[in-house]
Amino acid sequence: MQKTKHLSNKSLRRSTIGFAKLRLLHSSLFILLSSTILFSCHGKGGGNKESDSIWVAPQQSNAILSLDEINATDSRNVKGSVFTYTIHMAPSDSLPVVINLDGARYKDNIVNLSVTKDQQVILQQSFTKASFKNFVPENDMSNCALVGFSYNLNETADTTQLRFIATVGDPDETAGVNYSTEILVSPAGHITMQMAKDLETEPEYDNLNQDPSEDQGV
């Protein structure tokens, strides 16, 4: 009977010691966690500086966007001669950056057009947005870039010349702002330009100095 009582007292002491250790462990963890939170909020110096804040405001991106390059080549038969053209459009680092109406920054593009007649070069010409300033409203020029250049596949057009379409517009294609100019190349390599007709992308008004947002609901 005494042995049993002795064992019970011994077990009770172990339980008391174990509980005390557990309380000590909980206290240590609480102190460590509190110190970590205070250090995160106030920094090593304990100050309440703005730079010590856990939340950091996002930085605005100054990235300059660019459109994909265009590389196209094909041949056309005009008045019995074979004309081959090559179009290369690419973003330019030398042209001023375009800021569209949404504030996005884009590189402007430059187009190099080469035309051969029966394997003889008759035209090598570079085009930028400024090449078509007479066909774009002045108040849109600064927000637009040279965004497209292609051969005009309109089968009803005059087939005695090569016909290309250049498009100046908002680099964000969802904006729906663009102006198309038709470039005509004669068999001798001479260039003339005119406002593009019979195209879905042509402007819906003829006065190029008029703001379309005032009268056209754009």
Helices and strands as residue ranges (DSSP letters): H 2-42, G 50-52, E 70-78, E 81-91, E 98-99, E 105-106, E 109-117, E 120-127, G 129-135, H 138-141, E 145-151, E 162-169, G 173-175, E 178-185, E 191-195, H 212-215
